[in-house]
Amino acid sequence: MAMNRGDMQQPRIIANWKANLSPGEEVERARSIAQIALERGLSVFNGIDTPTLVLAPSAVGLVPVASLLQREYGNLAIEVAAQDCSAEGIGAHTGELVAANLVGIAASVIIGHSERRAAGDTDSSIGRKIAHAAAAGLRPILCVGDATQSAATEARVPEVVGQFERAIAQAAAAGWPLDRLVAAGLVVAYEPLWAIGSHTPATPMDAMAVARGIQGAGNGLAIPVLYGGSVDAGNAASWCDETRGQADGALSGLLVGGASLDPRELLDIVGAATMPRR
């Protein structure tokens, strides 16, 4: 769904903490985020008056972080996401984080992140993960991205759209075609590999070209596209401001990595991305 001034949809900000923190540190970060939000007068992250805020702690931090937010800060409506889930369902799969077991803990799942692809995720496994997440009632957040900064737009867009289409085809083979996934809340995050942790983000125009390609492949379905890759408080506003109000290619939010580890910077990003009400 294009984020424009007509529908007044606020962006989705996802904080991916990766494996940077211990479970105890993740709980304290979540507490700090909630407390600072209250100090700043942010009463609810509802996607209407303020952006939707999603925290993605480690697998071992999911339960304590979700418990804290539900128990002490439920009114803030901060969501929790898993950083990955299994390509398998309930069964004899030692060590797997099965999507069905995340119900009641997480609202969404990041799938196909470049770091998971580097660890062996394939189009087939990513598609199955998407299907399992959707079947469990979780919002799939599909990550796609290109590897080469110097690639021209006419090469970059087909590469990224191809990743999207292959993953969706595998999900469809598991019973979850694109229209069902969109109804289940599918979000796509464009994260160019060369931008992650490099302090050199893609340009808004490049990201918009990719978003247009993905939305075009959706055959008219409303597919929200986020950007991730060296996002910080200094550039968050430009991402949303430069793409906001576009007829197509507008970004629907940000996937934030390293900058999300600092509670104040994360909330600065939320503030920068907040769309003014008319």
C-alpha positions in Angstrom: 0.0 0.0 0.0 1.5 3.3 -1.0 2.1 5.6 1.9 0.6 8.9 0.8 -1.2 11.9 2.2 -4.5 10.7 0.9 -4.9 7.7 3.1 -2.8 9.1 5.9 -1.3 5.7 6.6 1.6 6.0 9.1 4.8 4.0 8.4 5.8 0.7 10.0 9.2 0.9 11.8 10.8 -2.5 12.5 13.8 -2.7 14.9 15.8 -5.7 14.1 18.2 -6.4 17.1 19.7 -9.4 15.4 22.0 -11.3 17.9 23.5 -8.2 19.5 22.0 -8.4 22.9 21.4 -10.9 25.7 17.8 -11.6 26.7 18.2 -9.4 29.8 19.6 -6.5 27.7 16.7 -6.9 25.3 14.2 -6.6 28.1 15.9 -3.4 29.4 16.0 -1.9 25.8 12.3 -2.6 25.4 11.6 -1.0 28.8 13.7 2.0 27.9 11.9 2.4 24.6 8.5 2.3 26.3 9.5 4.7 29.1 11.1 7.2 26.7 8.0 7.0 24.4 5.8 7.9 27.4 8.1 10.8 28.3 7.8 12.1 24.7 4.0 11.9 24.9 3.7 8.9 22.5 0.6 7.2 23.9 0.1 4.4 21.4 1.9 3.1 18.3 -1.3 2.5 16.4 -0.3 3.2 12.8 -2.8 6.1 12.7 -1.5 8.9 14.8 2.0 7.5 15.1 3.9 4.8 13.2 3.5 1.2 14.0 6.6 0.2 16.1 7.8 -3.4 15.9 10.6 -4.8 18.0 12.4 -8.0 16.8 14.5 -9.4 19.6 16.5 -12.7 19.4 14.7 -16.0 19.6 15.5 -16.4 23.3 14.4 -12.8 23.9 11.0 -13.1 22.3 9.1 -14.3 25.3 10.6 -12.0 28.0 10.2 -8.9 25.7 6.7 -9.8 24.7 5.8 -10.5 28.3 7.1 -7.2 29.5 5.3 -5.2 26.8 2.0 -7.0 27.3 2.2 -6.8 31.1 3.5 -3.3 31.7 3.1 -1.3 28.5 0.1 -2.9 26.8 -1.5 0.5 26.0 1.4 1.4 23.8 0.6 -1.4 21.4 4.3 -2.0 20.5 4.4 -5.1 18.4 6.9 -8.0 18.6 8.4 -9.8 15.6 10.5 -12.9 15.3 13.7 -12.6 13.3 13.0 -15.9 11.5 10.9 -19.1 11.7 11.2 -22.7 10.5 10.4 -23.9 7.0 8.8 -26.9 8.8 5.6 -27.2 10.8 4.9 -28.8 14.2 6.8 -32.1 14.5 10.1 -33.8 15.1 12.3 -30.9 14.0 14.9 -30.4 16.7 16.0 -26.9 17.3 13.5 -25.3 14.9 11.5 -22.2 15.7 8.1 -23.3 14.4 5.7 -20.5 13.3 2.7 -22.0 15.1 4.6 -21.8 18.4 5.0 -18.0 18.0 1.3 -17.4 18.2 0.6 -15.1 21.2 4.2 -14.0 21.4 4.9 -12.4 18.0 2.6 -10.6 15.6 5.0 -10.9 12.6 8.1 -12.8 11.3 11.0 -11.5 9.4 11.7 -14.0 6.6 14.5 -14.2 4.1 16.8 -11.6 5.6 20.1 -11.4 3.8 22.0 -12.8 6.8 19.7 -15.9 6.8 20.1 -16.3 3.1 23.9 -16.3 3.6 23.4 -19.0 6.2 21.6 -21.2 3.7 18.0 -20.0 3.2 16.8 -20.7 -0.3 13.8 -19.6 -2.4 12.2 -22.9 -1.5 12.7 -22.7 2.2 11.8 -19.0 2.3 8.5 -19.7 0.5 7.7 -22.4 2.9 8.5 -20.2 5.9 6.1 -17.5 4.5 3.4 -20.1 4.1 3.8 -21.4 7.7 3.9 -17.9 9.1 0.7 -16.9 7.3 -1.0 -20.1 8.2 -0.3 -19.4 11.9 -1.8 -15.9 11.6 1.5 -14.1 11.6 2.4 -11.2 9.3 5.2 -12.3 7.0 7.9 -9.7 6.4 9.7 -10.9 3.3 13.2 -9.4 2.8 14.7 -9.1 -0.7 17.8 -7.3 -1.9 20.5 -6.9 -4.5 24.2 -7.5 -4.0 26.0 -4.9 -6.1 25.9 -1.2 -5.4 27.1 -0.3 -8.9 24.3 -2.1 -10.7 22.1 0.1 -12.8 18.4 0.5 -11.9 17.4 -1.5 -15.0 19.4 -4.5 -13.6 18.7 -4.0 -9.9 14.9 -4.0 -10.2 14.6 -7.3 -12.1 17.0 -9.0 -9.7 15.0 -8.0 -6.6 11.6 -8.6 -8.2 12.8 -12.0 -9.2 13.6 -12.8 -5.6 10.2 -11.7 -4.6 8.4 -13.7 -7.4 10.4 -16.9 -6.6 9.6 -16.8 -2.9 5.9 -16.1 -3.6 5.8 -18.9 -6.1 7.1 -21.3 -3.4 4.5 -20.0 -0.9 1.8 -20.5 -3.5 2.9 -24.1 -4.0 2.3 -24.5 -0.3 -1.2 -23.2 -0.6 -0.6 -19.5 -0.1 -0.8 -17.5 -3.3 -0.1 -13.8 -3.4 -3.7 -12.7 -2.9 -4.0 -14.8 0.3 -0.7 -13.5 1.6 -1.7 -9.9 1.0 -4.9 -10.5 2.9 -2.7 -12.0 5.7 -0.7 -8.8 5.9 2.4 -9.5 3.8 5.1 -6.8 3.9 8.1 -6.7 1.7 11.4 -5.1 3.0 14.0 -4.0 0.4 17.4 -4.3 1.9 20.3 -4.0 -0.5 23.1 -6.2 0.7 25.8 -3.6 0.0 24.0 -1.0 2.2 23.6 -3.1 5.4 26.0 -1.8 8.0 27.9 0.3 5.4 26.7 3.8 6.4 25.9 4.1 2.6 22.2 3.6 2.1 20.5 3.3 -1.2 18.9 6.5 -2.5 15.2 7.0 -2.1 14.9 7.0 -5.9 16.5 3.6 -6.1 14.3 2.2 -3.4 11.2 3.7 -5.1 12.1 2.0 -8.3 12.3 -1.4 -6.5 9.0 -0.7 -4.7 7.3 0.1 -8.1 8.7 -3.2 -9.5 7.4 -5.2 -6.6 4.1 -3.5 -6.6 3.8 -4.0 -10.3 4.5 -7.7 -9.9 1.6 -7.8 -7.5 -0.9 -7.3 -10.3 -2.7 -4.4 -8.5 -2.6 -5.9 -5.0 -1.6 -3.5 -2.2 1.8 -4.6 -1.1 3.6 -2.4 1.5 7.3 -2.1 0.8 9.8 -1.0 3.5 13.4 0.1 3.1 16.3 -1.3 5.2 20.0 -0.7 5.0 22.0 1.9 7.0 18.9 3.7 8.3 19.5 6.1 11.1 17.9 9.1 12.7 19.8 11.4 10.3 18.3 10.0 7.2 14.9 8.5 8.3 13.0 11.7 7.5 14.4 11.9 3.9 13.2 8.3 3.2 9.7 9.1 4.2 9.5 12.7 3.0 11.0 12.0 -0.5 8.7 9.1 -1.3 5.5 10.3 0.5 2.7 11.3 -1.7 3.9 9.4 -4.8 1.3 7.7 -6.9 3.4 4.6 -6.9 6.7 3.5 -5.4 6.1 5.2 -2.0 7.7 3.4 0.9 5.5 2.1 3.8 8.2 2.2 6.5 11.7 1.3 7.5 13.6 -1.8 8.7 16.2 -0.6 11.1 19.3 -2.6 12.2 22.2 -1.1 14.3 20.5 2.2 15.0 17.6 0.5 16.7 19.9 -0.7 19.5 19.8 2.8 20.9 16.3 3.5 22.4 16.6 7.2 21.9 17.8 7.0 18.3 15.0 4.5 17.5 12.4 6.9 18.8 14.1 9.7 16.9 13.6 7.6 13.8 10.0 7.1 14.7 9.6 10.8 15.2 11.3 11.6 11.9 9.2 9.1 10.0 5.9 10.3 11.5 3.6 11.7 8.9 2.0 15.0 10.0 -1.8 14.9 10.4 -3.9 17.2 8.4 
